[in-house]
Amino acid sequence: MTAIVRGARFFYLLWGGMLLGTLAANNRIRLPELAWRWPWVAQAVRSPWGRGLLLGIAAAMALGALAEVWEMADRILARFTHDPERHP
């Protein structure tokens, strides 16, 4: 069960980070109508600083995906090598 949850988290982080990074890098951020009720929030997100912040969040998501796949590989290798001190 943990492998399924970790796999789903990995794909979510990887896909979300790639999508957010691509949208921010190409300046294709589309905000919902609710965000335009406060124009200063919408303008802050669409500014270069906001795009940089979104790129940073995308990078953090990609690093999170890397950590998830690293942990999954570690668990799989520990299970196959029958390492008693690393086996959960």
C-alpha beads as a LAMMPS data file, in Angstrom:
LAMMPS data file: protein, C-alpha beads

88 atoms
87 bonds

1 atom types
1 bond types

-500.0 500.0 xlo xhi
-500.0 500.0 ylo yhi
-500.0 500.0 zlo zhi

Masses

1 110.0

Atoms # bond

1 1 1 0.000 0.000 0.000
2 1 1 2.828 2.408 0.767
3 1 1 4.306 1.808 -2.674
4 1 1 1.034 2.857 -4.294
5 1 1 0.818 6.009 -2.173
6 1 1 4.467 6.888 -2.807
7 1 1 4.052 6.220 -6.518
8 1 1 0.995 8.471 -6.707
9 1 1 2.817 11.188 -4.750
10 1 1 5.812 10.879 -7.070
11 1 1 3.715 11.280 -10.219
12 1 1 1.724 14.149 -8.679
13 1 1 4.873 16.038 -7.698
14 1 1 6.628 15.354 -10.980
15 1 1 3.664 16.267 -13.173
16 1 1 2.708 19.304 -11.096
17 1 1 6.257 20.617 -10.965
18 1 1 6.736 20.199 -14.694
19 1 1 3.387 21.838 -15.493
20 1 1 3.878 24.759 -13.114
21 1 1 7.449 25.299 -14.262
22 1 1 6.484 25.239 -17.933
23 1 1 3.571 27.614 -17.435
24 1 1 5.644 30.051 -15.370
25 1 1 8.629 29.951 -17.718
26 1 1 6.469 30.610 -20.790
27 1 1 4.340 33.260 -19.019
28 1 1 1.126 31.289 -19.541
29 1 1 -0.228 31.562 -16.004
30 1 1 -4.022 31.832 -16.055
31 1 1 -5.659 32.879 -12.831
32 1 1 -9.244 32.053 -11.862
33 1 1 -11.850 34.804 -11.615
34 1 1 -11.674 34.696 -7.830
35 1 1 -8.068 35.952 -7.925
36 1 1 -9.111 39.016 -9.941
37 1 1 -11.338 40.220 -7.106
38 1 1 -8.088 41.354 -5.522
39 1 1 -6.184 42.835 -8.479
40 1 1 -2.987 43.357 -6.480
41 1 1 -2.774 39.588 -5.831
42 1 1 -3.263 38.778 -9.503
43 1 1 -0.693 41.365 -10.569
44 1 1 1.794 40.086 -7.977
45 1 1 1.496 36.531 -9.301
46 1 1 1.883 37.687 -12.904
47 1 1 4.889 39.910 -12.146
48 1 1 8.468 38.668 -12.707
49 1 1 8.848 38.141 -8.963
50 1 1 5.682 36.064 -8.865
51 1 1 6.827 34.006 -11.832
52 1 1 10.158 33.455 -10.100
53 1 1 8.329 32.303 -6.980
54 1 1 6.254 29.886 -9.067
55 1 1 9.428 28.561 -10.704
56 1 1 10.888 28.030 -7.232
57 1 1 7.796 26.105 -6.149
58 1 1 8.062 24.015 -9.324
59 1 1 11.720 23.263 -8.555
60 1 1 10.794 22.254 -5.003
61 1 1 8.111 19.926 -6.362
62 1 1 10.618 18.353 -8.763
63 1 1 13.080 17.825 -5.897
64 1 1 10.261 16.295 -3.853
65 1 1 9.557 13.894 -6.709
66 1 1 13.250 12.986 -6.798
67 1 1 13.210 12.311 -3.055
68 1 1 10.108 10.123 -3.422
69 1 1 11.598 7.997 -6.184
70 1 1 14.849 7.734 -4.189
71 1 1 12.932 6.490 -1.151
72 1 1 10.928 4.015 -3.251
73 1 1 14.094 2.610 -4.807
74 1 1 15.709 2.357 -1.366
75 1 1 12.745 0.402 0.008
76 1 1 12.670 -1.920 -2.999
77 1 1 16.401 -2.600 -2.786
78 1 1 16.214 -3.184 0.973
79 1 1 13.399 -5.660 0.453
80 1 1 15.241 -7.600 -2.266
81 1 1 18.595 -7.664 -0.468
82 1 1 16.939 -8.740 2.800
83 1 1 18.879 -6.132 4.774
84 1 1 17.531 -6.567 8.332
85 1 1 18.472 -3.114 9.619
86 1 1 16.874 -1.251 6.685
87 1 1 13.783 -3.386 6.193
88 1 1 10.658 -1.534 7.439

Bonds

1 1 1 2
2 1 2 3
3 1 3 4
4 1 4 5
5 1 5 6
6 1 6 7
7 1 7 8
8 1 8 9
9 1 9 10
10 1 10 11
11 1 11 12
12 1 12 13
13 1 13 14
14 1 14 15
15 1 15 16
16 1 16 17
17 1 17 18
18 1 18 19
19 1 19 20
20 1 20 21
21 1 21 22
22 1 22 23
23 1 23 24
24 1 24 25
25 1 25 26
26 1 26 27
27 1 27 28
28 1 28 29
29 1 29 30
30 1 30 31
31 1 31 32
32 1 32 33
33 1 33 34
34 1 34 35
35 1 35 36
36 1 36 37
37 1 37 38
38 1 38 39
39 1 39 40
40 1 40 41
41 1 41 42
42 1 42 43
43 1 43 44
44 1 44 45
45 1 45 46
46 1 46 47
47 1 47 48
48 1 48 49
49 1 49 50
50 1 50 51
51 1 51 52
52 1 52 53
53 1 53 54
54 1 54 55
55 1 55 56
56 1 56 57
57 1 57 58
58 1 58 59
59 1 59 60
60 1 60 61
61 1 61 62
62 1 62 63
63 1 63 64
64 1 64 65
65 1 65 66
66 1 66 67
67 1 67 68
68 1 68 69
69 1 69 70
70 1 70 71
71 1 71 72
72 1 72 73
73 1 73 74
74 1 74 75
75 1 75 76
76 1 76 77
77 1 77 78
78 1 78 79
79 1 79 80
80 1 80 81
81 1 81 82
82 1 82 83
83 1 83 84
84 1 84 85
85 1 85 86
86 1 86 87
87 1 87 88
